[in-house]
Amino acid sequence: MLSMDYIIENKEKVKQMIKDREKEVDVDLLIQTYHSLNSIKKEVEGLRQKRNSSSNEVNKLKKEGKNANNIISQMKEVVLALKEKEPQLEQLQKNFDMLKYQVPNILDDRVPRGNENKEEYIDAQIKEFSFEPKTNWDVLTDLGLADFKRGIKASGDRGWILNGDGARLVRAITNYLLDFWRAKGYFEVHPPYFVNEENLYITGHYPGGEKEVYRTEDGKVFVGTAEISIMSIYANETFNKKNLPLKITAYTPCFRREAGTNKDDKGLYRTHQFDKVELIHITTKEKVQEEYEGIFENMKELYKSLELPFRIITLRANDMAGKAKIERDMEVWLGAEKRWAEVGSIGDTGDFQCRRGNIRYEGDGKLEYAHSIYATGGVANRILISILNNNQKEDGTITIPKVLQPYVGGMKLLKKIDLI
């Protein structure tokens, strides 16, 4: 969330940023509503103070046995005025909240404004196959490692089941990811898998993402990323500056509706349920840039350790999440499918999320909003797909990356198994 002072002082810059993102927000109406809201707030506060002081005066006069009719008459007029003004205040507040939450974050100068994303780094030793490689869904089905028909029977569209060593390898990937990030200094948290729905405004998933979530009957939402859980945990808290940055890694199953049709509907790439390790930084404005850039060195090490061809791209303005000042994607080359596929995002939100969540820090004699970074520490399902795409052998088996072998009891190959 941008401060209203910033929006008013930089109105044309904010309008241009919204245009670059190809969004539609009426900034003039937002500012007009803000001023109207402040005006009626002052009126209502003044009327409430007058009502309270009049009530006190009436009580005092009655105790003294004096006539209070004149003040009572005036107080009735105040009460009538409040009955008129308070609903207006409530409606204006709703209008203002709706408009202010539509305004996306400012854009970093490094974000491309054109029609192309910018490639920042590539490490792509692309393997040439001497045979026709298979897609992830064909490999999983042929080896008996997944059962999509039964998955759909159980849960409907995009349902899936992993079997035997397929299930074991996804669990191994998750454990490796958590161990990798713990070794990099992250504090592991096992957070809630569902949160109160209003917390999605903190991260910027609302407004706009309401159609993507799964809700319960009592106002809870199953998270689509642990970012939501972690930022909810620390809402309305104040840190000591010397204790920042707070660097957290967390695993959750993630749930998203993924509305609409997509070329990735088949297989495990884009599903309603997946396993993800997330990274969150809650930090200071002085450290956020250094920390953001530092994440990429660890990401390079991670994907090299998994022996996967990958690259890093900076997303163009109209492709970015509204919460981010700058957002970069990790992409892995899917050899069998002959395309780059996104396996994670890393976004610097500045103080955008922390303003929404009222997360602050105290130090140097002042109180300031914290800054936050979100990063995908790894999606087990998509890393599995990447391994299947790039590590196929002509006999149909799949080579397991060396770093994962200790997590699967020393197993080196995925082989065909019999379905139950």
C-alpha positions as a printed NumPy array, in Angstrom:
array([[  0.   ,   0.   ,   0.   ],
       [  1.36 ,   3.402,  -0.93 ],
       [  0.956,   6.256,   1.521],
       [ -1.603,   8.864,   0.55 ],
       [  1.019,  11.585,   1.002],
       [  3.159,   9.865,  -1.63 ],
       [  0.207,   9.429,  -4.018],
       [ -0.837,  13.082,  -3.691],
       [  2.712,  14.424,  -4.061],
       [  3.508,  12.116,  -6.997],
       [  0.118,  11.881,  -8.665],
       [  1.353,  11.911, -12.265],
       [  4.13 ,   9.407, -11.504],
       [  1.57 ,   7.071,  -9.901],
       [ -0.73 ,   7.424, -12.902],
       [  2.122,   6.558, -15.268],
       [  3.08 ,   3.551, -13.137],
       [ -0.506,   2.27 , -13.298],
       [ -0.501,   2.786, -17.077],
       [  2.803,   0.902, -17.406],
       [  1.291,  -2.004, -15.504],
       [ -1.786,  -1.889, -17.762],
       [ -4.083,  -1.488, -14.771],
       [ -7.075,   0.793, -14.308],
       [ -7.287,   2.834, -11.118],
       [ -8.96 ,   6.251, -10.839],
       [ -6.248,   8.131,  -8.924],
       [ -8.131,  11.447,  -9.058],
       [-11.213,   9.831,  -7.519],
       [ -9.038,   8.219,  -4.835],
       [ -7.546,  11.59 ,  -3.849],
       [-10.958,  13.278,  -3.949],
       [-12.446,  10.508,  -1.772],
       [ -9.522,  10.815,   0.659],
       [-10.104,  14.536,   1.145],
       [-13.867,  14.045,   1.508],
       [-13.259,  11.282,   4.043],
       [-10.955,  13.461,   6.141],
       [-13.456,  16.303,   6.024],
       [-16.395,  14.231,   7.224],
       [-14.207,  12.529,   9.853],
       [-13.518,  15.931,  11.379],
       [-17.226,  16.743,  11.315],
       [-18.186,  13.458,  12.97 ],
       [-15.423,  13.719,  15.571],
       [-16.537,  17.256,  16.394],
       [-20.169,  16.168,  16.737],
       [-19.208,  13.216,  18.953],
       [-17.143,  15.445,  21.207],
       [-20.049,  17.892,  21.429],
       [-22.478,  15.075,  22.242],
       [-20.206,  13.728,  24.954],
       [-19.54 ,  17.113,  26.52 ],
       [-23.262,  17.945,  26.422],
       [-24.064,  14.623,  28.07 ],
       [-21.594,  15.375,  30.829],
       [-23.043,  18.853,  31.282],
       [-26.6  ,  17.488,  31.502],
       [-25.539,  15.015,  34.205],
       [-23.808,  17.792,  36.107],
       [-26.835,  20.122,  35.979],
       [-29.209,  17.358,  37.065],
       [-27.009,  16.568,  40.067],
       [-27.135,  20.251,  40.997],
       [-30.919,  20.301,  40.581],
       [-30.768,  22.76 ,  37.709],
       [-32.731,  22.876,  34.443],
       [-30.938,  21.132,  31.545],
       [-33.68 ,  21.361,  28.905],
       [-31.787,  23.803,  26.693],
       [-28.689,  21.591,  26.534],
       [-30.849,  18.47 ,  26.007],
       [-32.51 ,  20.183,  23.054],
       [-29.101,  21.046,  21.574],
       [-27.892,  17.502,  22.145],
       [-30.875,  16.109,  20.214],
       [-29.833,  18.218,  17.23 ],
       [-26.299,  16.83 ,  17.5  ],
       [-27.616,  13.251,  17.65 ],
       [-29.737,  13.836,  14.54 ],
       [-26.701,  15.268,  12.737],
       [-24.669,  12.185,  13.701],
       [-27.382,   9.884,  12.379],
       [-27.005,  11.627,   9.044],
       [-23.2  ,  11.912,   8.991],
       [-22.097,   8.546,  10.383],
       [-23.558,   6.465,   7.496],
       [-21.899,   8.888,   5.084],
       [-18.594,   8.37 ,   6.887],
       [-18.989,   4.602,   6.784],
       [-19.727,   4.613,   3.036],
       [-16.855,   6.97 ,   2.247],
       [-14.491,   4.773,   4.253],
       [-15.579,   1.726,   2.238],
       [-15.139,   3.623,  -1.043],
       [-11.718,   4.859,   0.008],
       [-10.532,   1.402,   1.146],
       [-11.678,  -0.144,  -2.129],
       [ -9.798,   2.46 ,  -4.18 ],
       [ -6.58 ,   2.557,  -2.142],
       [ -6.173,  -1.228,  -2.253],
       [ -6.38 ,  -1.121,  -6.052],
       [ -3.24 ,   1.005,  -6.34 ],
       [ -0.237,  -1.232,  -7.093],
       [  3.288,  -0.7  ,  -5.84 ],
       [  5.707,   1.787,  -7.379],
       [  7.998,   0.392, -10.066],
       [ 11.743,  -0.005,  -9.752],
       [ 13.657,   1.775, -12.524],
       [ 15.123,  -1.585, -13.599],
       [ 11.719,  -3.001, -14.555],
       [ 11.249,  -3.229, -18.362],
       [  8.356,  -1.084, -19.57 ],
       [  8.139,  -2.614, -23.049],
       [  6.798,  -5.93 , -24.311],
       [  9.751,  -8.123, -23.374],
       [ 11.06 ,  -9.534, -20.132],
       [ 14.782,  -9.025, -19.539],
       [ 17.097, -12.003, -19.213],
       [ 19.494, -11.364, -16.331],
       [ 21.391, -14.647, -16.079],
       [ 21.477, -17.999, -17.836],
       [ 23.145, -21.306, -17.028],
       [ 21.703, -23.58 , -19.651],
       [ 23.755, -26.585, -20.641],
       [ 20.864, -28.015, -22.609],
       [ 21.025, -31.749, -23.137],
       [ 20.536, -33.131, -26.63 ],
       [ 18.506, -36.35 , -26.7  ],
       [ 19.353, -39.173, -29.105],
       [ 15.742, -40.342, -28.796],
       [ 12.303, -38.735, -28.641],
       [ 11.849, -37.623, -24.994],
       [  8.477, -37.746, -23.263],
       [  6.397, -35.069, -21.563],
       [  6.175, -35.105, -17.771],
       [  2.677, -36.618, -17.809],
       [  3.694, -39.409, -20.17 ],
       [  6.793, -40.248, -18.125],
       [  4.851, -40.297, -14.866],
       [  2.096, -42.42 , -16.359],
       [  4.384, -44.852, -18.205],
       [  6.516, -45.448, -15.1  ],
       [  3.466, -45.798, -12.865],
       [  4.666, -42.9  , -10.704],
       [  1.413, -40.954, -11.095],
       [ -2.233, -41.743, -11.635],
       [ -4.075, -38.812, -13.178],
       [ -7.29 , -40.727, -13.928],
       [ -7.791, -41.674, -10.292],
       [ -6.692, -38.215,  -9.197],
       [ -9.407, -36.652, -11.326],
       [-11.907, -39.223, -10.035],
       [-11.063, -38.163,  -6.479],
       [-10.805, -34.375,  -6.816],
       [-11.928, -33.373, -10.294],
       [-10.154, -31.131, -12.803],
       [ -6.341, -31.216, -12.529],
       [ -6.419, -33.871,  -9.847],
       [ -3.353, -36.077,  -9.434],
       [ -1.874, -38.852,  -7.348],
       [  1.818, -39.638,  -6.994],
       [  2.739, -43.244,  -6.314],
       [  5.686, -45.034,  -4.761],
       [  9.018, -43.486,  -5.692],
       [  7.242, -40.543,  -7.323],
       [  5.687, -39.614,  -3.983],
       [  8.966, -40.318,  -2.216],
       [ 10.963, -38.072,  -4.56 ],
       [  8.6  , -35.108,  -4.12 ],
       [  8.947, -35.482,  -0.358],
       [ 12.727, -35.731,  -0.788],
       [ 12.797, -32.536,  -2.872],
       [ 10.872, -30.661,  -0.166],
       [ 13.219, -31.891,   2.555],
       [ 16.284, -30.971,   0.493],
       [ 14.911, -27.47 ,  -0.133],
       [ 14.267, -26.878,   3.568],
       [ 17.738, -28.12 ,   4.492],
       [ 19.331, -25.988,   1.76 ],
       [ 17.705, -22.768,   2.969],
       [ 18.301, -23.531,   6.645],
       [ 22.003, -23.833,   5.796],
       [ 21.791, -20.377,   4.214],
       [ 20.675, -18.837,   7.506],
       [ 16.899, -19.004,   7.212],
       [ 14.751, -19.767,  10.253],
       [ 12.278, -22.57 ,   9.565],
       [  8.625, -22.104,  10.482],
       [  5.751, -24.548,  10.03 ],
       [  2.857, -22.093,   9.593],
       [ -0.94 , -22.437,   9.294],
       [ -2.264, -23.798,   6.022],
       [ -5.289, -21.504,   6.206],
       [ -5.709, -17.909,   7.388],
       [ -8.444, -15.386,   8.074],
       [ -9.505, -14.021,   4.702],
       [ -8.745, -10.363,   5.513],
       [ -5.054, -11.264,   5.755],
       [ -4.86 , -11.612,   1.977],
       [ -5.046,  -7.813,   1.779],
       [ -1.716,  -7.649,   3.625],
       [  0.233,  -9.497,   0.942],
       [ -1.565,  -7.903,  -1.997],
       [ -3.379, -11.045,  -3.105],
       [ -6.589,  -9.05 ,  -2.497],
       [ -8.18 ,  -7.253,  -4.19 ],
       [ -7.932,  -9.082,  -7.486],
       [ -7.236, -12.628,  -6.41 ],
       [-10.598, -13.484,  -4.895],
       [-11.432, -15.985,  -7.646],
       [ -8.195, -17.914,  -7.136],
       [ -8.68 , -19.024,  -3.52 ],
       [-10.474, -21.851,  -1.755],
       [-12.635, -20.648,   1.154],
       [-14.151, -22.365,   4.14 ],
       [-17.638, -21.621,   5.438],
       [-16.303, -19.705,   8.446],
       [-14.267, -17.083,   6.588],
       [-10.937, -18.891,   6.281],
       [ -8.846, -19.227,   3.132],
       [ -6.434, -22.049,   2.291],
       [ -3.121, -20.415,   1.404],
       [ -1.682, -20.406,  -2.097],
       [  1.759, -19.623,  -0.647],
       [  3.343, -19.577,   2.817],
       [  4.016, -15.873,   2.221],
       [  0.407, -15.218,   3.239],
       [  0.745, -17.23 ,   6.451],
       [  4.046, -15.626,   7.494],
       [  2.984, -12.031,   6.856],
       [ -0.256, -12.739,   8.744],
       [  1.702, -14.055,  11.729],
       [  3.674, -10.827,  12.098],
       [  0.867,  -8.335,  11.345],
       [  0.628,  -5.424,  13.804],
       [  4.026,  -6.192,  15.352],
       [  6.981,  -3.89 ,  15.929],
       [ 10.558,  -5.194,  15.792],
       [ 13.746,  -3.805,  17.207],
       [ 15.852,  -2.701,  14.246],
       [ 18.899,  -4.572,  15.546],
       [ 16.95 ,  -7.879,  15.268],
       [ 16.321,  -7.449,  11.543],
       [ 16.47 ,  -8.942,   8.985],
       [ 14.108, -11.758,   9.871],
       [ 14.703, -14.462,   7.237],
       [ 12.131, -17.254,   7.261],
       [ 11.701, -20.433,   5.238],
       [  8.449, -22.368,   5.389],
       [  6.873, -25.349,   3.684],
       [  3.147, -25.572,   3.017],
       [  0.922, -27.428,   0.631],
       [ -0.566, -24.691,  -1.545],
       [ -4.07 , -24.42 ,  -2.968],
       [ -5.12 , -22.342,  -5.975],
       [ -8.123, -22.507,  -8.254],
       [ -6.031, -21.63 , -11.346],
       [ -9.173, -20.482, -13.122],
       [ -9.43 , -20.833, -16.882],
       [ -7.728, -23.072, -19.388],
       [ -3.979, -23.218, -19.844],
       [ -1.467, -25.092, -21.979],
       [ -0.013, -26.486, -18.741],
       [ -3.258, -28.085, -17.544],
       [ -1.937, -31.597, -18.21 ],
       [  0.511, -33.226, -15.843],
       [  1.898, -31.68 , -12.677],
       [  2.945, -28.212, -13.82 ],
       [ -0.215, -26.203, -13.083],
       [ -2.462, -27.874, -10.544],
       [ -4.867, -26.88 ,  -7.789],
       [ -2.616, -28.371,  -5.1  ],
       [  1.189, -28.366,  -4.926],
       [  4.059, -28.413,  -2.431],
       [  6.157, -25.271,  -2.043],
       [  8.946, -23.934,   0.133],
       [  8.746, -20.157,   0.508],
       [ 11.237, -17.532,   1.687],
       [ 10.249, -14.314,   3.439],
       [ 12.462, -11.414,   4.519],
       [ 11.193,  -8.787,   6.94 ],
       [ 13.921,  -6.188,   6.931],
       [ 14.873,  -2.503,   6.91 ],
       [ 14.897,  -0.01 ,   4.07 ],
       [ 18.697,   0.167,   4.314],
       [ 19.207,  -3.582,   3.868],
       [ 16.405,  -4.631,   1.527],
       [ 18.241,  -4.03 ,  -1.766],
       [ 21.346,  -5.934,  -0.681],
       [ 19.249,  -8.823,   0.591],
       [ 17.156,  -8.96 ,  -2.573],
       [ 20.198,  -9.228,  -4.827],
       [ 21.825, -11.714,  -2.441],
       [ 18.971, -14.195,  -2.833],
       [ 19.93 , -14.789,  -6.474],
       [ 23.392, -16.093,  -5.645],
       [ 21.747, -18.721,  -3.457],
       [ 19.211, -19.498,  -6.182],
       [ 22.001, -20.076,  -8.683],
       [ 23.654, -22.477,  -6.254],
       [ 20.371, -24.294,  -5.63 ],
       [ 19.536, -24.998,  -9.275],
       [ 23.141, -25.873, -10.114],
       [ 23.082, -28.396,  -7.274],
       [ 19.957, -29.928,  -8.823],
       [ 21.802, -30.121, -12.176],
       [ 19.052, -28.238, -13.993],
       [ 19.48 , -25.692, -16.831],
       [ 18.   , -22.418, -15.59 ],
       [ 17.847, -18.687, -16.091],
       [ 16.723, -15.55 , -14.243],
       [ 14.518, -12.945, -15.916],
       [ 13.223,  -9.561, -14.769],
       [  9.52 ,  -9.36 , -15.545],
       [  8.154,  -6.455, -17.538],
       [  5.821,  -4.054, -15.774],
       [  2.563,  -5.528, -17.094],
       [  3.572,  -9.078, -16.099],
       [  4.451,  -8.316, -12.496],
       [  2.419,  -8.857,  -9.355],
       [  0.945,  -5.565,  -8.18 ],
       [  2.591,  -5.939,  -4.765],
       [  6.147,  -5.929,  -6.151],
       [  8.442,  -3.022,  -7.027],
       [ 10.513,  -5.473,  -9.025],
       [  9.919,  -9.164,  -9.625],
       [ 12.234, -11.727, -11.156],
       [ 11.432, -15.283, -12.159],
       [ 13.537, -18.409, -11.998],
       [ 12.924, -20.484, -15.12 ],
       [ 14.089, -24.03 , -15.895],
       [ 14.497, -25.418, -19.382],
       [ 12.17 , -28.355, -19.915],
       [ 14.18 , -30.414, -22.386],
       [ 11.471, -32.852, -23.427],
       [  8.901, -30.08 , -23.85 ],
       [ 11.402, -27.651, -25.412],
       [ 10.447, -24.563, -23.456],
       [ 11.328, -22.421, -20.471],
       [  9.025, -22.854, -17.473],
       [  8.701, -20.633, -14.417],
       [  9.624, -22.415, -11.195],
       [  9.559, -19.47 ,  -8.801],
       [  9.367, -15.712,  -8.309],
       [ 11.421, -13.307,  -6.202],
       [  9.841,  -9.947,  -5.426],
       [ 10.939,  -6.837,  -3.544],
       [  7.803,  -5.161,  -2.174],
       [  9.494,  -2.269,  -0.366],
       [  7.219,  -1.256,   2.514],
       [  4.063,  -1.99 ,   0.496],
       [  3.041,  -5.159,   2.376],
       [  4.272,  -3.959,   5.752],
       [  2.139,  -0.813,   5.515],
       [ -0.877,  -3.006,   4.84 ],
       [  0.042,  -5.33 ,   7.71 ],
       [  1.246,  -2.556,  10.045],
       [  4.616,  -4.29 ,  10.495],
       [  7.193,  -1.819,  11.773],
       [ 10.594,  -1.525,  13.399],
       [ 11.994,   0.84 ,  15.982],
       [ 15.549,   2.095,  15.966],
       [ 17.665,   5.237,  15.599],
       [ 15.039,   7.059,  17.647],
       [ 12.172,   6.583,  15.201],
       [  9.464,   4.144,  14.152],
       [  9.337,   3.041,  10.498],
       [  7.516,   0.535,   8.348],
       [  9.542,  -2.598,   7.635],
       [ 10.312,  -3.8  ,   4.106],
       [  9.582,  -7.309,   2.835],
       [ 10.824,  -9.709,   0.178],
       [  9.075, -12.883,  -0.987],
       [ 10.838, -15.638,  -2.884],
       [  9.964, -19.128,  -4.009],
       [ 12.455, -21.399,  -2.266],
       [ 11.322, -24.182,  -4.571],
       [  8.168, -25.909,  -5.81 ],
       [  8.618, -29.655,  -5.378],
       [  6.169, -30.558,  -8.158],
       [  7.864, -28.294, -10.712],
       [ 11.36 , -29.406,  -9.755],
       [ 10.151, -32.992, -10.246],
       [  8.869, -32.051, -13.702],
       [ 12.213, -30.433, -14.515],
       [ 14.078, -33.59 , -13.494],
       [ 11.736, -35.743, -15.595],
       [ 12.21 , -33.475, -18.617],
       [ 15.981, -33.269, -18.504],
       [ 17.138, -36.564, -16.98 ],
       [ 15.386, -39.114, -19.198],
       [ 17.289, -42.125, -20.453],
       [ 16.494, -44.098, -23.573],
       [ 15.365, -47.104, -21.51 ],
       [ 12.662, -44.906, -19.921],
       [ 14.33 , -44.509, -16.524],
       [ 15.105, -41.137, -14.923],
       [ 18.422, -40.189, -13.328],
       [ 17.97 , -38.688,  -9.852],
       [ 20.269, -35.695,  -9.136],
       [ 23.141, -36.596,  -6.803],
       [ 22.097, -34.141,  -4.063],
       [ 18.7  , -35.841,  -3.815],
       [ 19.922, -39.421,  -3.726],
       [ 20.659, -39.435,   0.049],
       [ 17.056, -38.284,   0.6  ],
       [ 15.7  , -41.363,  -1.225],
       [ 17.868, -43.982,   0.442],
       [ 20.653, -43.813,  -2.126],
       [ 18.359, -44.57 ,  -5.079],
       [ 19.891, -43.347,  -8.359],
       [ 17.146, -44.057, -10.882],
       [ 13.392, -43.738, -11.112],
       [ 12.124, -46.974, -12.643],
       [  8.775, -48.392, -13.633],
       [  6.595, -49.527, -10.767],
       [  3.354, -51.463, -10.699],
       [  0.255, -49.415,  -9.906],
       [ -1.928, -50.496,  -7.013]])
